[in-house]
Amino acid sequence: MGEIDMAQELDLKILKLRADMICLVREGMDEDGTVLRRMLAELERLENFRSALRNQAVEVRAYPIAAHGDLSGGTHASLAV
């Protein structure tokens, strides 16, 4: 699965979780807030993961790695800055 697919899947999970939280609050089914706190923790975890995934994608695009061959047949990687 590519980074874009994973990011889209995370976005869908986040949207569904937010919708579930709204329903929970509207219906008043969680009087003590236990379920809502669990859902908020999951939302934060998913958003942090999505942010890390996006930052990783930006770093890869900003600093591409190029491979160069040498006369002995070896390959060296260099970082383009």
C-alpha positions, -999 to 999 in steps of 0.1 A, spaced: 0 0 0 14 34 -10 17 64 12 -12 81 -6 -35 51 -1 -25 50 36 -32 87 40 -66 84 24 -74 54 46 -64 74 77 -85 104 65 -116 81 61 -110 65 96 -107 100 111 -139 112 94 -158 82 105 -145 85 141 -155 122 142 -190 113 129 -193 85 155 -183 110 182 -209 135 171 -236 109 172 -225 97 206 -227 133 220 -260 141 203 -277 109 215 -263 113 251 -253 77 252 -221 83 272 -231 101 303 -198 95 321 -177 103 290 -157 70 291 -164 61 255 -158 96 243 -124 98 260 -114 66 244 -126 79 210 -107 111 215 -75 92 223 -79 72 191 -86 103 171 -54 119 184 -34 87 176 -47 86 141 -41 123 135 -5 121 148 1 91 126 -13 110 96 8 140 104 40 118 107 31 102 74 27 135 56 60 149 72 78 118 60 65 122 25 76 159 25 111 150 36 114 123 9 104 148 -18 126 176 -4 157 155 -1 158 129 -28 185 102 -27 204 95 -59 224 63 -65 256 65 -84 277 36 -97 315 36 -95 340 18 -118 343 -12 -94 306 -20 -98 296 -6 -64 268 18 -58 269 49 -36 240 69 -25 242 106 -21 217 131 -6 207 160 -28 204 191 -7 
